[in-house]
Amino acid sequence: MNKRIVGFVLAACAAVVVPAWAQDKPGAAPPDGAAVVIGREPGEAALAAGVRVRSATITAIDPATRDITLRRPNGPEVVIRASDAVKNFDRLKVGDRVTLTQEAALLVGLRPVDAGGIRQRTDWIEVHTAQPGERPGAALKHRVQAVVNVFAIDRKSRTVTLRGVRETRKFVVDDPKLLASLKVGDQVEATLIQGEALTVEPARAAKGK
């Protein structure tokens, strides 16, 4: 069986749906203050109105480890681990439908740093989980500040591709002057914000005979 073991928003590490530029542990999120959006991920067919929705079905639950196995319509099964912050873990059952809503990442900071510096990353996460008695679920806002490499620049389409330790992501930049100050190979400090939410839908009722 082809399974991929990953982190997840329920464990407050968000390795599935947020940049994996480094492995630092997330902390409490600072206030956004007057953050100004300077770029965003380019639109995709599956990212209508800046929101991507993914679904899966729970195929196995291990109460001892709090591991949950999910089957997706496309791709291998995924095993996630629910942290103690998920108060309604005991309400989950095989057959439940899981819906993950992911907002497009917004670029709110991009500035050059000295080349050859150590790639570093700081994560802040705000987690909101379902209360006891409510449908299991979690939502979070994830803010990342990381030193990454400029991998590619397309000034015609106003895009910059940033490469970290484990992931490469592309952003459309609003101000072309910002791109003019960059070149491939530069190291930059990038700051982005992304929101995700996970909800568990009721299991489908069994068909009658």
Secondary structure, DSSP 4 states (H G I P E B T S, - for coil): --EEE---GGGT--TTTS--S--PPPEEPPP-TT----EEPPP-TT-GGGEEEEEEEEEEEETTTTEEEEE-SSS-EEEEE--TT-TTGGG--TT-EEEEEEEPPEEEEEEE--TTPPP-EEEEEEEEEPPTTSPPEEEEEEEEEEEEEEEEEETTTTEEEEE-SS-EEEEEES-HHHHHT--TT-EEEEEEEEEEEEEEEPPPPPPP-
